[in-house]
Amino acid sequence: MNSKWIPTVCYQCKAECAILARVEDGVLKEIRGNPRARGKACVKGMAGVSLEYSPDRLTRPLKRVGKRGEGKFEPCSWEEALHAITRKLMDLRDRGEAHKLTASFFPHSITDPKWRFLNAYGGFINTALPHCDSAKIVACIKTMGGVPNHHIPPNFASVPKGGVIILAGRHAMGCLDDAAIPRDILNAKNRGAVLVVIDPIFTADAAKADWWIPIKPSGDTALFTGMTHHIVMNGLYDKPFVENWIREGDFDKFRDYLADKTPEAMSEIVAFP
């Protein structure tokens, strides 16, 4: 039996962890973390074997043969699919409506040829994968005019004794992060850091937490608004930053907005037990 371990990259999520794939006679059998790159692979990454050979995986183009939404498709050749797409793109461009073409993919693929194609064609680069957090990243780009430093996880490995780690709506232990992050969080706890998990569900993260806060679903906004009230009203904010970087009058408006958003008032919305 010809068996070997091949170093590659997992693409089950945006973390793109380094992995080793065991291949036997051309068939993928096992996935592990690469010990030369922190040696971790999450359960989702290891499930890549199932994804590779899933009976539901598309292996050739399909074209719709019924009405939109009926779910009726039939196989077609790659040549037929490419010609159909090209024809529709040319028709759109010739009508002067190339700007109506939108794309859905990861925003961090900035140097990818598909971005260059859209720029040359005249399409509108607008969104990202809705089933990942990339849509949130693009929203930040559109709002703030820059690329947020999001795809690099927080450096939990550097949290010191007495430090606080807050996970709000984040499932590090559930592998929605770099596969080595759970290890870094637990190592920080062993050093004396405090782990706070804010989540309505008693998740694997909550099971490891020093303090689990089971807020009401969608109560995040009220919770952090109450925290912001406490910080602002007690003068715990960065005063030099506010004085030097906030437009005159805006912070006063913000303070007025927070006036009745007390932690007690917000607690009723959040529904603490």
Backbone hydrogen bonds, N-H to C=O, Kabsch-Sander energy under -0.5 kcal/mol:
donor,donor_aa,acceptor,acceptor_aa,energy
3,S,1,M,-1.0
4,K,23,V,-2.0
6,I,4,K,-0.5
6,I,21,A,-2.9
8,T,19,I,-2.6
10,C,17,C,-2.8
16,E,13,C,-1.1
19,I,8,T,-2.5
20,L,32,R,-3.0
21,A,6,I,-2.5
22,R,20,L,-0.5
22,R,30,E,-2.9
23,V,4,K,-2.9
23,V,21,A,-0.6
24,E,27,V,-2.8
25,D,2,N,-2.6
25,D,23,V,-0.5
27,V,24,E,-1.8
29,K,22,R,-3.3
30,E,22,R,-1.2
32,R,20,L,-2.5
34,N,18,A,-1.8
37,A,34,N,-2.4
38,R,35,P,-0.6
39,G,34,N,-2.5
40,K,37,A,-0.5
46,M,42,C,-2.6
47,A,43,V,-1.2
48,G,45,G,-1.7
49,V,46,M,-1.0
50,S,47,A,-0.7
51,L,47,A,-1.6
52,E,48,G,-2.3
53,Y,49,V,-1.3
54,S,51,L,-1.2
57,R,54,S,-1.6
63,K,74,E,-2.5
65,V,72,K,-2.3
66,G,72,K,-1.1
70,E,67,K,-2.3
73,F,71,G,-0.6
74,E,63,K,-2.0
76,C,61,P,-1.9
81,A,77,S,-2.3
82,L,78,W,-2.8
83,H,79,E,-2.2
84,A,80,E,-2.1
85,I,81,A,-2.3
86,T,82,L,-2.7
87,R,83,H,-2.4
88,K,84,A,-1.9
89,L,85,I,-2.4
90,M,86,T,-2.5
91,D,87,R,-2.2
92,L,88,K,-2.2
93,R,89,L,-2.4
94,D,90,M,-2.8
95,R,91,D,-1.3
96,G,93,R,-2.0
97,E,92,L,-2.4
100,K,97,E,-2.0
101,L,98,A,-1.8
103,A,124,F,-0.8
105,F,127,T,-0.7
109,S,106,F,-1.2
110,I,108,H,-1.1
112,D,109,S,-1.4
115,W,112,D,-1.2
116,R,112,D,-1.3
117,F,113,P,-2.7
118,L,114,K,-2.1
119,N,115,W,-2.2
120,A,116,R,-2.2
121,Y,117,F,-2.8
122,G,118,L,-2.4
123,G,118,L,-1.7
124,F,101,L,-3.9
125,I,123,G,-0.7
126,N,124,F,-1.0
127,T,103,A,-1.1
132,C,129,L,-1.1
135,A,129,L,-0.9
137,I,133,D,-1.5
138,V,134,S,-2.5
139,A,135,A,-2.1
140,C,136,K,-1.8
141,I,137,I,-2.3
142,K,138,V,-2.8
143,T,139,A,-1.9
144,M,140,C,-3.2
145,G,141,I,-2.0
150,H,148,P,-2.1
156,F,154,P,-2.3
158,S,155,N,-1.9
159,V,156,F,-1.4
162,G,192,G,-1.4
163,G,160,P,-2.2
165,I,194,V,-3.3
166,I,164,V,-0.5
167,L,165,I,-0.6
167,L,196,V,-2.9
168,A,166,I,-0.7
169,G,167,L,-0.6
169,G,198,I,-1.6
172,A,170,R,-0.6
175,C,172,A,-1.5
176,L,171,H,-1.8
181,I,178,D,-2.0
184,D,180,A,-1.8
185,I,181,I,-2.5
186,L,182,P,-2.4
187,N,183,R,-2.4
188,A,184,D,-1.9
189,K,185,I,-2.0
190,N,186,L,-2.0
191,R,187,N,-1.2
192,G,188,A,-0.6
192,G,189,K,-1.3
193,A,188,A,-2.4
194,V,163,G,-3.2
196,V,165,I,-3.4
196,V,194,V,-0.6
197,V,211,W,-2.2
198,I,167,L,-2.9
198,I,196,V,-0.5
199,D,197,V,-0.7
199,D,213,I,-1.5
203,T,201,I,-2.0
207,A,203,T,-1.9
208,K,204,A,-0.8
208,K,205,D,-0.9
209,A,205,D,-0.6
209,A,206,A,-0.8
210,D,195,L,-2.1
211,W,195,L,-1.8
213,I,197,V,-3.0
213,I,211,W,-0.5
215,I,213,I,-1.8
216,K,270,V,-2.4
219,G,216,K,-2.2
223,L,219,G,-2.3
224,F,220,D,-2.7
225,T,221,T,-2.0
226,G,222,A,-2.3
227,M,223,L,-1.9
228,T,224,F,-2.3
229,H,225,T,-2.3
230,H,226,G,-2.0
231,I,227,M,-2.1
232,V,228,T,-2.9
233,M,229,H,-2.7
234,N,230,H,-1.2
235,G,232,V,-1.7
236,L,231,I,-2.9
237,Y,231,I,-0.5
239,K,237,Y,-1.3
242,V,238,D,-1.9
243,E,239,K,-2.5
244,N,240,P,-2.1
245,W,241,F,-2.5
246,I,241,F,-0.5
246,I,242,V,-1.3
250,D,247,R,-2.1
251,F,247,R,-0.6
253,K,249,G,-1.8
254,F,250,D,-2.2
255,R,251,F,-2.6
256,D,252,D,-2.3
257,Y,253,K,-2.2
258,L,254,F,-1.8
259,A,255,R,-0.6
259,A,256,D,-0.9
261,K,258,L,-1.7
262,T,260,D,-0.9
266,M,262,T,-2.8
267,S,263,P,-1.8
268,E,264,E,-1.0
269,I,265,A,-0.8
270,V,266,M,-2.6
271,A,267,S,-1.9
272,F,267,S,-1.0
